[in-house]
Structure formats: C-alpha cells, structure tokens
Amino acid sequence: MRTLSKNIPRFLEKKPLLETYNCYSSCPLIVSFRHVVLAEFTLEGPHETLPINQAKPRYISFLLTRYILPFIYWKLGVKGHWLGPATIRKILHFGVSKE
C-alpha cells in the first residue's frame, strides 16, 4: 500500500515514480484452531520475519494473526504508513537482515 500511496499522486502529476514493490508477500495459513503457519516470501523464496521456523504451526503465529496483523493492516497499511517488516526482521535477527 505504501508503494501505491506514494506513486499514484506522482503518476497523476506526471512525475517519475520513486517507490518500487519488492515482491514480498505474507500469508497467514490457519491450519487448526489457534495454530497458524506464517508464510512470508519473496520471488527468491522464504523471507521470514521471526527467528523461528515459521513453517511449523504455532500458537504465537495465531496470536500475531489474531491481534497484531489486523492493527497493522487497518491502522498503518491501508493509510500507507506501514513500511513493511524489514525493521522488525532486522531487530529480531540481531541486525542481520536479508533485505
């Protein structure tokens, strides 16, 4: 959404577009009651934010999907304020970022 919110006004003003989409996607997959697999990926493959194996169904993933992600989407993402998980990923991976 940030890419769109920055580029659409520039496009309408016939200015060069500055933002590019990095092909990151996140798909919370509900596999059972209170267990979720957080699938995060780019074109190159898995691109996990948490320093755990996100392919394993976990309760913590359910909690993130139920309580944190809706807030991020509705309060930050839709308004173009969410810059993505890169900063969180860098902190949780002790400064080593894949981006």
N, C-alpha and C positions, 0 to 999 in steps of 0.2 A: 504494500500500500504506500510505503514511503516513496518508492520509485515513481509510482503514478502521481502522488500528490505533488511531487517536485517537478515532474516532467510535463504534465498536462498544461499548467499555466505557461510554461516556456514554449511548448508546442503551439499554443494558441497565439502567442506573441511572435511566432516565427523566429524564436531564438534557438541556439543549439541546445540539445538535451544533455544534461550533465550526469544524471543518475543512470546506472545500469543494473539489471537484475542478475544476481549471482547464481541463479538456478537452485537455490536452497528450498527444500520443502520439508514440512513436518506433518506427520500423520499419526495421531494417537489411535491405536488399534485396540478396541475393547475386546478382550479375549475371554473374560469371565466377570462375574460380579466382583467389583473392586480390584480388578487386575488389568493393567493396560501395558501394551508394548508401545514405547515411544519411538516411532520410526522417523529418523531425521537423515536426510541425504541430499547430495548434490548430483550432478551428472557423473562425477568421478566415483561415487559410491557412498557408503555410510559417512555421516558427518555429525556425530553425537555431541550433545552439549554436556551431559552429565558424565562424570568419570566412572561410570559403571556400565556393565553390559546392558544396553537398553533393549536388546533383542529378547531378553528374558522378561516375562510378565511380572510386574511388581506393583505392590500397593502404593509405593511412593509415586509411581507414574500415574496411578489413579488419582491421587491427591492433587498432583500438578494439573492433570487434565480437568478435574472437577472444580478446583478453586482458583488456581493461578492463571491458567491459559485463557479462560473467559475474560478475566480482568484485563490481561494484556491485549487481547483482541479488541474488546469493546471500548476500553478507555485509552489505549495507546495506538494500536494497529490501524483501526478504522480512521483515526484522525491524522495518521501519518507521522506519529511521534515515536513509534517503536523502531529502533534501529537494528533489530534482529538480535539473535542470541550470541553474537561474537564476543561481546564484553563479558557476559556471564560465562561463556565457554572458556575464555582466557583465564578468568579468576579460578574456576573450578579445576582447570587443568594446570594450575600453578604457573601461569604465564606462557605456557606452550600452546600456541593457537595454530589450527590448521588453515586459518584464513589469512 
